Amino acid sequence: MRPLDIVLVQEFVEREIGGFHQSRLNVFNRLNLRDIVKRKNPYLVRAKNITLASQLVTHWLTAYLSSSEEELFGQFMEKLAIFIASQTCDVIANPLQGVDLLFKNGEIHWESLLKLSSDNSQ
């Protein structure tokens, strides 16, 4: 394994973090209340004792933006993990479905499932 150059990691993060923040703004700019309402369970409103429309909208917006942010941050962290692996090990093109990253350290081959981003389908 090669040593990690922390300066290269810092440069990578500085270069890529702007895209993460821009993606967050894009989610907010594309926000459509109708789309959010379609995906929410109306019974949860009662279970959480939400009695005002403003509470309802705040709750839904917070939940939507939070899950979007988790997904975007997971994508950013996945890029960072791939970058670090490429700096310290021999990264192998991934021929396997379901495996995000293959790398080699000496004679040992590693597989990694980078499940850092949330999966909203579950």
C-alpha positions in Angstrom: 0.0 0.0 0.0 1.3 3.4 -0.9 1.3 6.2 1.7 -1.6 8.6 1.5 -0.6 12.2 0.5 -3.0 14.2 2.7 -2.4 17.4 0.6 -3.8 15.6 -2.5 -6.8 14.5 -0.4 -7.3 18.1 0.7 -7.1 19.4 -2.9 -9.6 16.7 -4.0 -12.0 17.7 -1.3 -11.6 21.5 -2.0 -12.2 20.8 -5.7 -15.2 18.5 -5.2 -17.0 20.0 -2.2 -18.4 22.9 -4.4 -20.3 20.3 -6.5 -21.8 18.8 -3.4 -23.1 22.2 -2.2 -24.3 23.1 -5.7 -26.3 19.8 -5.8 -27.9 20.7 -2.5 -29.0 24.1 -3.9 -30.3 22.3 -7.1 -32.5 20.0 -4.9 -33.9 23.0 -3.2 -34.5 25.0 -6.4 -36.3 22.0 -8.0 -38.4 21.5 -4.9 -42.1 21.0 -5.7 -44.6 20.7 -2.9 -46.9 18.5 -4.9 -44.2 15.9 -5.5 -43.4 15.8 -1.8 -47.1 15.5 -0.8 -47.5 12.5 -3.2 -44.8 10.6 -1.4 -45.9 11.1 2.2 -48.1 9.0 4.4 -51.1 11.0 5.6 -51.5 8.8 8.7 -48.1 9.9 9.9 -49.5 13.4 10.3 -51.9 12.3 12.9 -49.5 10.0 14.6 -47.0 12.9 15.0 -49.9 15.2 16.3 -49.4 17.8 13.6 -52.3 20.2 13.9 -51.2 23.2 11.8 -50.5 23.4 8.1 -47.3 25.2 8.8 -46.1 22.3 11.0 -47.0 19.9 8.2 -45.1 21.7 5.5 -42.1 22.2 7.8 -42.1 18.5 8.7 -42.3 17.4 5.1 -39.7 19.8 3.8 -37.2 19.0 6.5 -37.6 15.2 5.9 -37.3 15.7 2.1 -34.3 17.9 2.2 -32.6 15.7 4.9 -32.9 12.5 2.8 -31.7 14.3 -0.3 -28.7 15.7 1.5 -27.8 12.3 2.9 -27.9 10.8 -0.6 -25.7 13.7 -2.0 -23.2 13.4 0.8 -23.0 9.6 0.3 -22.2 10.2 -3.3 -19.5 12.7 -2.3 -18.0 10.3 0.2 -18.1 7.5 -2.4 -16.0 9.6 -4.8 -13.6 10.4 -1.9 -13.2 6.7 -1.1 -12.5 5.9 -4.7 -10.0 8.7 -4.9 -8.2 7.6 -1.7 -8.1 3.9 -2.9 -6.7 5.0 -6.2 -3.9 6.9 -4.4 -3.0 4.1 -2.0 -3.8 0.9 -3.9 -4.1 -0.4 -7.4 -7.8 0.2 -8.3 -9.1 -2.3 -10.8 -11.9 -1.6 -13.2 -15.1 -3.1 -11.7 -16.4 -6.0 -13.7 -18.9 -7.2 -11.0 -22.4 -5.8 -10.6 -23.1 -4.8 -7.0 -19.5 -4.2 -6.2 -18.5 -0.5 -6.3 -14.8 -0.7 -5.9 -12.1 -3.3 -6.6 -8.6 -2.7 -5.5 -5.4 -4.6 -5.0 -2.9 -4.3 -2.2 0.1 -6.5 -3.0 -1.4 -9.9 -3.9 -4.6 -9.3 -2.0 -7.7 -8.3 -4.0 -10.4 -6.3 -2.1 -14.0 -5.7 -3.0 -15.9 -2.9 -1.5 -19.6 -2.1 -1.4 -19.8 1.6 -0.9 -23.2 1.9 0.5 -22.7 5.4 2.0 -25.6 7.0 0.1 -29.2 6.3 1.2 -31.4 4.2 -0.9 -34.9 5.7 -0.9 -36.4 2.6 -2.6 -36.3 0.5 0.6 
